Amino acid sequence: MGSSCFSMLVLLLLLLLGAFGVWGASDFRICAFNLQGFGESKANKPKVMHTLVRIISRCDITLLQEVRDNKMKALPQLMNLLNSYDDNYMYDFVASKRLGRSPAYQEQYVFVYRTETVQVTGQYQYPDTLPGDIDAFSREPFVIRVKAPKTAIKEFVLIPQHTSPANATKEIDSLYDVFVAVRGMWKTENVMFLGDFNADCGYLPKKHRKNVRLINDHRFVWLIPEKVDTTVRESTSCAYDRIVVHGEAFTRAIEPLSAKPFNFPKEYRLTEEQALDVSDHYSVEVCLTSGSPRQQSVSFPLLLLFLLLACAFICS
Ligand SMILES: *[C@@H]1O[C@H](CO)[C@@H](O)[C@H](O)[C@H]1NC(C)=O
């Protein structure tokens, strides 16, 4: 095959990819980010805020964890910056109350979302203790129900969790009980768990995993695998931050291979020190497919057939 023939084929391929909307289709991205003590001190660092805005504005919805904004000033500041960053999108948020066993150390879960693509249609704060139950979580999930009309799945539930490292195994296991409660309440199977589970290294030892229902029940799919690193420090490699989906329909609505940590220090060329000013975690993310799965499975074989015909025609 001559080189001009080859370049024509490449051009054709690019045109076709464009025509079939493979590149044009905008992904719906869900992210989870542990901001490592987000409050006034970070809000007073313009570079840190700028990086946060860049990271969060990539996503249709982001779960922020470790929001420790006692005076409720840092979060509004972040929202203002987000809303003046990109003219294409407006952002809003929903936040849990301050959660934690000790009054001296509390955190909020915050979901920041694009108002154009996301509607929050329900909120549910998992209770501190249920009758006859132990106090399972340090920070009980603040569960939301989301409508996202542009995604194939349309509507789903997000269960956030930032475990306390010392009790990570038990807390991850207890997410199963949250799932049962939420499924009963909202009659839906489409549930995603996300956040800093501390689900690796010393906090979730291999020998304990067989007792964790979210791991040994195969209806739950762990999208961020064990081998990845979600930590910023070069000296650590742990998959603490995870995304887990329940059910076949939700699993099918996931863009293949899209679940991964977002290595913001590398993307934005930050030194380790600059990155650690932002957080000691990467954000993690996953994309949902937009169209119906059927449309895609038809268009790709067609695309291939067309290319083969074009190849035979041009190169003969
Ligand atoms: C771990 O769980 C136990 C039992 O629920 C609780 O008493 C303890 O405070 C928890 N530890 C942390 C660090 O949250």
The ligand as an SDF file (V2000), in Angstrom:
LIG
                    3D

 14 14  0  0  0  0  0  0  0  0999 V2000
  -14.5030    2.0080   64.4930 C   0  0  0  0  0  0  0  0  0  0  0  0
  -15.7380    1.3720   64.7790 O   0  0  0  0  0  0  0  0  0  0  0  0
  -16.0540    1.2800   66.1570 C   0  0  0  0  0  0  0  0  0  0  0  0
  -17.3510    0.4920   66.3020 C   0  0  0  0  0  0  0  0  0  0  0  0
  -18.4150    1.0090   65.5630 O   0  0  0  0  0  0  0  0  0  0  0  0
  -16.1580    2.6680   66.7650 C   0  0  0  0  0  0  0  0  0  0  0  0
  -16.4480    2.6120   68.1560 O   0  0  0  0  0  0  0  0  0  0  0  0
  -14.8340    3.4130   66.5310 C   0  0  0  0  0  0  0  0  0  0  0  0
  -14.9470    4.7480   66.9810 O   0  0  0  0  0  0  0  0  0  0  0  0
  -14.4830    3.4140   65.0400 C   0  0  0  0  0  0  0  0  0  0  0  0
  -13.2060    4.0380   64.8040 N   0  0  0  0  0  0  0  0  0  0  0  0
  -13.1020    5.1550   64.0710 C   0  0  0  0  0  0  0  0  0  0  0  0
  -11.7080    5.6720   63.8900 C   0  0  0  0  0  0  0  0  0  0  0  0
  -14.0640    5.6900   63.5470 O   0  0  0  0  0  0  0  0  0  0  0  0
  1  2  1  0
  1 10  1  0
  2  3  1  0
  3  4  1  0
  3  6  1  0
  4  5  1  0
  6  7  1  0
  6  8  1  0
  8  9  1  0
  8 10  1  0
 10 11  1  0
 11 12  1  0
 12 13  1  0
 12 14  2  0
M  END
$$$$
